[in-house]
C-alpha cells in the first residue's frame, strides 16, 4: 500500500482545554412538587463555579441562573411521578457532575378540612389540618393566605399549626411540604 503524505496546517495560536474543579457543597430544598417550579439553590466550591450553565434532574436538563456568592439556582422541571431522581450540574450542558444526592419529587399535599375554622386575629389558635400526603419534612408549613407558619406533622393525614396574627378576613389555608411550593388544594 502506498501512503499519502499528511500535511499539517497551523492556525497560529495553540488551542487550550481547561480542567475545572467544582464541588457541590449542598443544595436546598431536597424535595419539590411533581408539578415542577421549585427553585433549587446549589452551593458550590472551586474555581470558576460561575461557569456552571445547566442542572439535570434525572434525565431533564434545565438552565442554571442567578449565580451569586458561590450558588446557582435551577428551577426543577415537572415530573410524571413522585420519586427520587439524581441531581447534576454541568459546565457545557453535555457532561454532568453528580451532586452526590437525589432530589425527591412529591405529590402535593391535599387539604380536606380544618378544625376549628376560625380564631382571633391575634393568632395562636391551634388548627388541626386533615388531608392527604402530608410529609414529615423540615419545610412542612401551613400557609394562611400568603403567611407561612411551621407545621407539626402528626401523620400522613393530619398536621397541626398555630395561626399567625392576621387582619380579620377569610384566608385560604394551604400546606407546603418544603416551605416553598404551595399547590392549591
C-alpha positions in Angstrom: 0.0 0.0 0.0 1.1 3.5 -0.8 0.8 6.1 2.0 -0.4 9.5 1.3 1.6 12.5 2.6 0.0 14.2 5.6 0.2 17.9 5.8 -0.5 20.0 9.0 -1.8 23.5 8.8 -1.2 25.7 11.8 -3.8 28.3 12.9 -1.2 30.3 14.6 -2.1 30.0 18.3 -2.3 26.8 20.2 -5.7 25.5 21.4 -6.2 25.0 25.1 -8.5 22.9 27.2 -9.1 23.8 30.8 -10.0 21.4 33.5 -12.1 23.0 36.2 -12.6 21.6 39.7 -16.1 22.1 41.1 -17.5 20.7 44.3 -21.2 20.7 45.3 -21.3 21.6 49.0 -25.1 21.4 49.4 -28.4 22.1 47.8 -31.8 23.0 49.1 -34.6 22.1 49.1 -34.2 18.4 48.7 -37.8 17.9 47.6 -40.3 19.6 45.4 -43.7 19.1 43.7 -44.2 16.9 40.7 -45.7 20.0 39.1 -42.2 21.5 38.9 -41.3 25.1 39.5 -39.3 24.5 42.7 -36.3 26.9 42.8 -33.3 24.7 43.9 -30.3 26.5 45.3 -27.0 24.7 44.8 -24.0 25.8 46.9 -20.7 25.3 45.0 -17.0 25.5 45.8 -14.0 25.6 43.4 -12.6 27.7 40.7 -14.8 29.2 38.0 -18.1 27.9 39.6 -19.7 30.8 37.8 -19.3 28.8 34.6 -22.0 26.3 35.7 -24.7 26.6 33.0 -27.1 23.7 33.5 -28.7 21.4 36.0 -30.1 17.9 35.4 -33.0 16.4 37.3 -33.0 12.8 36.4 -32.9 13.0 32.6 -34.4 16.5 32.3 -31.9 19.3 31.7 -32.6 23.0 32.7 -30.6 26.2 32.5 -28.9 27.4 35.7 -29.4 31.0 36.7 -28.7 33.5 39.4 -25.0 32.9 40.1 -24.3 34.7 43.4 -21.7 34.1 46.1 -20.9 30.6 45.0 -24.5 29.5 44.5 -26.7 28.9 41.4 -30.4 28.3 41.2 -32.2 25.8 38.9 -35.9 25.5 38.6 -37.0 21.9 38.9 -39.0 20.8 35.9 -42.2 18.8 36.2 -42.1 15.1 36.6 -44.7 12.5 35.7 -44.5 10.6 39.0 -43.3 11.1 42.5 -39.9 9.6 43.4 -36.1 10.3 43.6 -34.0 11.5 40.7 -30.3 12.2 40.6 -29.3 15.9 40.5 -26.3 17.0 38.5 -24.6 20.2 37.3 -22.8 21.0 34.0 -20.4 23.5 32.5 -21.5 22.7 29.0 -24.9 21.1 29.0 -23.4 17.8 27.9 -21.2 16.4 30.7 -22.7 16.4 34.2 -21.2 16.2 37.6 -23.4 14.5 40.2 -24.3 16.4 43.4 -24.0 13.1 45.2 -27.6 13.4 46.4 -31.0 12.9 45.0 -33.8 15.4 44.5 -37.2 13.9 45.5 -40.4 14.7 43.6 -43.5 14.5 45.8 -47.2 14.7 45.1 -48.6 17.9 46.6 -50.4 17.7 49.9 -54.2 17.9 49.8 -56.2 19.7 52.5 -59.7 18.2 53.1 -60.8 20.0 56.3 -59.6 22.2 59.2 -60.7 22.3 62.8 -61.5 25.0 64.0 -62.3 27.1 61.0 -62.0 30.5 62.8 -59.9 32.2 65.5 -58.9 35.6 66.9 -56.9 38.0 64.7 -54.1 37.9 67.4 -53.3 34.3 66.2 -52.2 31.4 68.3 -55.2 29.2 67.6 -54.1 25.5 67.2 -55.6 24.4 63.9 -55.7 20.7 63.0 -55.5 20.1 59.3 -56.9 16.9 57.8 -55.9 15.8 54.3 -53.6 13.5 52.4 -49.9 13.3 51.5 -48.5 15.3 54.5 -44.8 14.7 54.8 -42.8 14.7 58.0 -40.3 17.1 56.5 -38.2 20.1 57.7 -40.1 22.5 55.5 -43.6 21.5 56.5 -45.6 24.7 56.6 -49.2 25.9 56.8 -49.9 28.8 54.6 -52.7 31.2 55.7 -53.2 33.5 52.7 -49.5 34.4 52.0 -48.3 34.0 55.6 -46.3 30.8 56.3 -46.0 29.2 59.7 -44.3 25.9 60.7 -46.5 22.9 60.8 -46.3 20.0 63.2 -46.6 16.6 61.5 -48.9 14.2 63.3 -49.5 11.6 60.4 -49.7 11.4 56.6 -53.3 12.6 57.0 -53.0 15.2 59.8 -50.9 18.1 60.8 -51.3 20.9 63.4 -50.4 24.6 63.0 -50.8 27.6 65.3 -52.4 30.5 63.4 -50.3 33.7 62.8 -51.6 37.1 63.7 -53.7 38.3 60.7 -56.1 41.0 59.8 -59.7 39.9 60.1 -61.0 38.2 56.9 -61.2 34.9 55.0 -57.9 33.3 54.0 -57.1 30.2 52.1 -55.2 27.6 54.0 -52.6 25.5 52.0 -49.9 23.2 53.1 -46.3 23.2 51.8 -44.0 20.1 52.1 -40.8 22.1 51.6 -41.6 25.7 52.7 -41.5 26.9 49.1 -44.1 25.1 46.9 -47.7 25.9 47.7 -50.1 24.0 45.5 -53.8 25.0 45.8 -55.8 22.2 47.4 
